[in-house]
Amino acid sequence: MNKGIKTIIYPVNDVTEGKALFRKLLEVEPYADQPYYVGFKIGDQDIGLVPNGGKPTGMTAFYHVDDIQSSLQILLEAGSAIIQEIKDVGKGRLIASAKDKDGNMIGLVQN
C-alpha cells in the first residue's frame, strides 16, 4: 500500500546554512543532525537536508510504501531509470529512487 508522500529531501551545498534556513522557515529544531543528514519533522512530514557536493540536483519527494521492491518494479516497467538502488539506511529503513521518463525524481521509503 502506498501511504503518500511523507518525506522530502533537499540537497544543499552547505549543510550548516541549510540547517539555519530550515530552522527559521519551519520554526522547529532538527530531530536528526548528522553531517550526512539533517532531519526536521512537522506532524508526520519529514523534511531532510543532505549534502550534494555541488552537484546540480533538485528536491525529491519520497512515497512511503509497504513493498519497496514491487513499487520500484512498477516504476521500472513504466520506463523509469534507477538513480539509487534499494539501500538500508539503518534500522531496517529501505530507500530507493528513480527518474521517470519525464525527468522527475521519485523516491521510495519502506519502514
N, C-alpha and C positions, 0 to 999 in steps of 0.2 A: 504494500500500500504506500502511496506517495502522500507524505504529510505536509507538502508545500515547502516554500522557501522559508528557512529558519536561520540560515547563516549567509552572511555577505562578507566577502573578503576583499579588502582594498590593498593592492600592492603600493608600497611607499618607498621613496628613495631614502628618507631619513625617518627611522622609527621614532626617535625622540620627538621630532617636530610633529609627526603624525599623531602620536600619543597626546601631545599637548592640545592639538587642534580638536581631536575627538573627545577629549575630556571636557573641553568647553562646550562643544557642539551638543554632546549627549548629556552633559551635566551629571556624569557618573564617573567613578574611578574604575580602572580596568580590573577584571577578576583574574586575568592571566597577564603576566608582564615578563616575557622572556625575550631574549634577543631575536628569536626566530618567529615569535607570535605575540601580539598584544590583543587581548580579547575584552570586549565590553558586552554587557548584557542589558537589554531593555526588554522587560517582560520575558517572553520566550524567544526573543530575537537575539542572535549573536552577531556582533559586528567585529570583524577581526582585521588587524593590520599585519602584513608580512613584508619583510624587506624584499625588494625586487632587483637589487643590484644595478639599477639604472636602465633595466630593460623596459621598453615601452609595452605596457600591458594595461588592461583595464579591470574593473571590478568584476568579480564572479559571484553569482548567486548560487547557493548550494541547496538543492532539494534534499530533504531528509526522507529516506526510503527504507523499507523493510528488507529488500533484497537488492543490494548494490550490483551484484553480478547480472541479474536479469535486467535491471534498469540500464546498465551500461550497454548491454547487448541490444536493447531497443534503440539506443542512440546510434550504435554502430550500424545496425540494419537500415537505419534511415540515412546513412551516408556520413555520419559524424566521424571525426578523427580523434583518437585518444591523445590527450595532452598529458594527463597524469594517470598512469596505471593504478589499479586498486592498491592502496597502501594503508597499512595500520599505523596510525599516528599516536597510538598509546591507548591503553586500557580497552582494547578491542574496537576502538572507533576507526572505521574504514572511510577513506575518501577516494574519490576519482574525479577526473574532469575530462571533458571532451569539447571540441569545437564543431558546431554543426555546419551544414553546407553554406549557411549564410554568414559564417564567421562569428557566431555568438558562442561565448563560453558558457557551458552548462556544468555545474558542479553537483556531485552526489555525495551524501553522507549516510552511513549506516552506523547506528549505535549498537 
